[in-house]
Amino acid sequence: MDLALLAAAREALLLALLVSAPPLVAALLAGLAAGVLQAATQIQEPSLSALPRLAASFGALAAAGPWIGARLVRFAVACLELAHRTGT
């Protein structure tokens, strides 16, 4: 395999981790806060923990959307340039 292709694959995996981090971290923090609140109030309703996680994930996607889009476009451009250089 070409070293440039391996570097692109490595960059793709790293990019997948980076762009998935904001909604995952937001959902983690919202779930932790909801769990603590449920434990403190002794209310064990599953929807009370799912709704804040969903809202936090959407909020994080809305806030980090431009950054995620810019990173994905930059990677796509790099991949297209690599394909043009290698002639495939």
C-alpha positions in Angstrom: 0.0 0.0 0.0 1.1 3.5 -0.6 2.2 5.5 2.4 0.1 8.4 1.5 -3.0 6.1 1.4 -2.1 4.8 4.9 -1.7 8.3 6.2 -5.1 9.3 4.7 -6.7 6.2 6.4 -5.1 7.2 9.7 -6.3 10.8 9.3 -9.8 9.5 8.5 -9.9 7.5 11.8 -8.6 10.4 13.8 -11.1 12.8 12.1 -13.9 10.4 13.0 -12.9 10.5 16.6 -12.6 14.3 16.6 -15.9 15.1 15.0 -17.8 12.6 17.2 -16.3 14.0 20.4 -18.5 17.1 20.9 -21.9 15.4 20.9 -20.6 12.4 22.8 -19.0 14.5 25.6 -22.2 16.7 25.8 -24.4 13.5 26.1 -22.0 12.1 28.7 -22.2 15.3 30.8 -25.9 15.6 30.4 -26.4 11.9 31.3 -24.2 12.3 34.4 -26.1 15.4 35.5 -29.5 13.7 35.0 -28.3 10.6 36.8 -27.2 12.6 39.8 -30.5 14.5 39.8 -32.5 11.3 39.6 -30.5 9.7 42.4 -31.0 12.8 44.6 -34.7 13.0 44.0 -35.2 9.2 43.7 -37.2 9.6 40.5 -36.3 6.6 38.2 -38.0 7.6 34.9 -36.0 6.5 31.9 -37.3 9.4 29.7 -35.9 11.9 32.2 -32.4 10.9 31.4 -32.8 10.3 27.7 -34.3 13.7 26.9 -31.5 15.8 28.3 -28.9 13.7 26.6 -30.7 14.1 23.2 -31.0 17.8 23.7 -27.4 18.1 24.7 -26.3 16.1 21.7 -28.3 18.3 19.3 -27.0 21.4 21.0 -23.4 20.3 20.7 -23.9 19.4 17.1 -25.4 22.9 16.4 -22.6 24.6 18.2 -19.8 22.5 16.7 -21.4 22.1 13.3 -19.3 24.7 11.5 -16.1 23.3 13.0 -17.1 19.8 12.0 -18.1 20.8 8.5 -14.8 22.7 8.0 -12.8 19.7 9.2 -14.7 17.3 6.9 -14.3 19.6 3.9 -10.6 20.0 4.5 -10.2 16.2 4.7 -12.3 15.7 1.5 -10.1 18.2 -0.3 -7.0 16.5 0.9 -8.4 13.1 -0.3 -9.3 14.5 -3.7 -5.8 16.0 -4.1 -4.3 12.7 -3.1 -6.4 10.8 -5.7 -5.4 13.3 -8.3 -1.7 13.0 -7.5 -1.8 9.2 -7.5 -3.9 9.1 -10.7 -6.7 6.9 -9.4 
